[in-house]
Amino acid sequence: MRRVGDVLRGWLNLALIDAIRTGAPQPRTWSFGLRAVTVVGAIAFLLAGALTALSPLLRQHTELAVGANRLVIPTWSAPLVIWILVV
């Protein structure tokens, strides 16, 4: 478990802290659209990570729907998945 913590700490240091120290991310100078895309992307990334981490729990406690090609998804998420595929 300590090794996982070291890896996460190293990744955080590499990805965020070093960049902040060098002044690389400067959202104040970004256009409004780029800031919005960044926020939406970060939210989508966090949501995808949370759903992935919680997927065993979701599969246990929700009804599953079987679609084409034996795709199995929770029933509550079917409209969301269809909307994402269409849009």
GROMACS elastic network, one bead per residue, 0.5 to 0.9 nm:
[ bonds ]
;  ai    aj funct       b0    kb
    1     4     6  0.51937   500
    1     5     6  0.64042   500
    1     6     6  0.87539   500
    2     5     6  0.50129   500
    2     6     6  0.62006   500
    2     7     6  0.86660   500
    3     7     6  0.61984   500
    3     8     6  0.86290   500
    4     7     6  0.50803   500
    4     8     6  0.61670   500
    4     9     6  0.84991   500
    5     8     6  0.51368   500
    5     9     6  0.59865   500
    5    10     6  0.84339   500
    6     9     6  0.50749   500
    6    10     6  0.60024   500
    6    11     6  0.85223   500
    7    10     6  0.50747   500
    7    11     6  0.61100   500
    7    12     6  0.85529   500
    8    11     6  0.50586   500
    8    12     6  0.60510   500
    8    13     6  0.84439   500
    9    12     6  0.51058   500
    9    13     6  0.60433   500
    9    14     6  0.85379   500
   10    13     6  0.50203   500
   10    14     6  0.60421   500
   10    15     6  0.84410   500
   11    14     6  0.50488   500
   11    15     6  0.58203   500
   11    16     6  0.81229   500
   12    15     6  0.52252   500
   12    16     6  0.55796   500
   12    17     6  0.66965   500
   12    18     6  0.87471   500
   13    16     6  0.56746   500
   13    18     6  0.59167   500
   13    19     6  0.84650   500
   14    17     6  0.64121   500
   14    18     6  0.56088   500
   14    19     6  0.73431   500
   15    18     6  0.67572   500
   15    19     6  0.65528   500
   15    20     6  0.89740   500
   16    19     6  0.52644   500
   16    20     6  0.60740   500
   16    21     6  0.86188   500
   16    25     6  0.88682   500
   17    20     6  0.50856   500
   17    21     6  0.61066   500
   17    22     6  0.86682   500
   18    21     6  0.50723   500
   18    22     6  0.62643   500
   18    23     6  0.85421   500
   18    24     6  0.86541   500
   19    22     6  0.52820   500
   19    23     6  0.61283   500
   19    24     6  0.51633   500
   19    25     6  0.65844   500
   20    24     6  0.59977   500
   20    25     6  0.63168   500
   20    26     6  0.85796   500
   21    24     6  0.77445   500
   22    25     6  0.85609   500
   23    26     6  0.67484   500
   25    28     6  0.89068   500
   26    29     6  0.58890   500
   26    30     6  0.70815   500
   27    30     6  0.50526   500
   27    31     6  0.82497   500
   27    34     6  0.86910   500
   27    35     6  0.67903   500
   28    31     6  0.81876   500
   28    35     6  0.88472   500
   30    33     6  0.81186   500
   30    34     6  0.62195   500
   30    35     6  0.64470   500
   31    34     6  0.54415   500
   31    35     6  0.65362   500
   31    36     6  0.88623   500
   32    35     6  0.52511   500
   32    36     6  0.62792   500
   32    37     6  0.87408   500
   33    36     6  0.50747   500
   33    37     6  0.61517   500
   33    38     6  0.85428   500
   34    37     6  0.50983   500
   34    38     6  0.60857   500
   34    39     6  0.86211   500
   35    38     6  0.50692   500
   35    39     6  0.62164   500
   35    40     6  0.86575   500
   36    39     6  0.51633   500
   36    40     6  0.61705   500
   36    41     6  0.84787   500
   37    40     6  0.51302   500
   37    41     6  0.59550   500
   37    42     6  0.84920   500
   38    41     6  0.50716   500
   38    42     6  0.60800   500
   38    43     6  0.85838   500
   39    42     6  0.51256   500
   39    43     6  0.61685   500
   39    44     6  0.85626   500
   40    43     6  0.51364   500
   40    44     6  0.60757   500
   40    45     6  0.85094   500
   41    44     6  0.50763   500
   41    45     6  0.60397   500
   41    46     6  0.86013   500
   42    45     6  0.50401   500
   42    46     6  0.61803   500
   42    47     6  0.85359   500
   43    46     6  0.51627   500
   43    47     6  0.60429   500
   43    48     6  0.85016   500
   44    47     6  0.50491   500
   44    48     6  0.60052   500
   44    49     6  0.84730   500
   45    48     6  0.51764   500
   45    49     6  0.61352   500
   45    50     6  0.86080   500
   46    49     6  0.50454   500
   46    50     6  0.60949   500
   46    51     6  0.85741   500
   47    50     6  0.50840   500
   47    51     6  0.60985   500
   47    52     6  0.84751   500
   48    51     6  0.51441   500
   48    52     6  0.60483   500
   48    53     6  0.85490   500
   49    52     6  0.50746   500
   49    53     6  0.61049   500
   49    54     6  0.85099   500
   50    53     6  0.51037   500
   50    54     6  0.60130   500
   50    55     6  0.83092   500
   51    54     6  0.50551   500
   51    55     6  0.56343   500
   51    58     6  0.83088   500
   52    55     6  0.51274   500
   52    56     6  0.82989   500
   53    56     6  0.76341   500
   53    57     6  0.86625   500
   54    57     6  0.53824   500
   54    58     6  0.61796   500
   54    59     6  0.87418   500
   55    59     6  0.60543   500
   55    60     6  0.85395   500
   56    59     6  0.52170   500
   56    60     6  0.62530   500
   56    61     6  0.88003   500
   57    60     6  0.51631   500
   57    61     6  0.62755   500
   57    62     6  0.85250   500
   58    61     6  0.54014   500
   58    62     6  0.58554   500
   58    63     6  0.89279   500
   58    74     6  0.74343   500
   59    62     6  0.56440   500
   59    63     6  0.74093   500
   59    64     6  0.71610   500
   59    73     6  0.81248   500
   59    74     6  0.67037   500
   60    63     6  0.81707   500
   62    74     6  0.61023   500
   62    75     6  0.72915   500
   62    76     6  0.79742   500
   63    73     6  0.85602   500
   63    74     6  0.57684   500
   63    75     6  0.57585   500
   63    76     6  0.80539   500
   64    72     6  0.62757   500
   64    73     6  0.54995   500
   64    75     6  0.52939   500
   64    76     6  0.85730   500
   65    71     6  0.80343   500
   65    72     6  0.55739   500
   65    73     6  0.54580   500
   65    74     6  0.58528   500
   65    75     6  0.51981   500
   65    76     6  0.89416   500
   65    78     6  0.77222   500
   66    69     6  0.84991   500
   66    70     6  0.58001   500
   66    71     6  0.55962   500
   66    73     6  0.67386   500
   66    74     6  0.87845   500
   66    75     6  0.88158   500
   67    70     6  0.55721   500
   67    71     6  0.50038   500
   67    72     6  0.63079   500
   67    73     6  0.80114   500
   68    71     6  0.59168   500
   68    72     6  0.88130   500
   69    72     6  0.89570   500
   72    75     6  0.89332   500
   73    76     6  0.84719   500
   73    77     6  0.69551   500
   73    78     6  0.67848   500
   73    81     6  0.89426   500
   74    77     6  0.55359   500
   74    78     6  0.67225   500
   75    78     6  0.54193   500
   75    79     6  0.82700   500
   76    79     6  0.71784   500
   76    80     6  0.80889   500
   77    80     6  0.52239   500
   77    81     6  0.61745   500
   77    82     6  0.86715   500
   78    81     6  0.51558   500
   78    82     6  0.61495   500
   78    83     6  0.85373   500
   79    82     6  0.51214   500
   79    83     6  0.60406   500
   79    84     6  0.85834   500
   80    83     6  0.50652   500
   80    84     6  0.61592   500
   80    85     6  0.86428   500
   81    84     6  0.51022   500
   81    85     6  0.61889   500
   81    86     6  0.86307   500
   82    85     6  0.51076   500
   82    86     6  0.61184   500
   82    87     6  0.84931   500
   83    86     6  0.51805   500
   83    87     6  0.59101   500
   84    87     6  0.53231   500
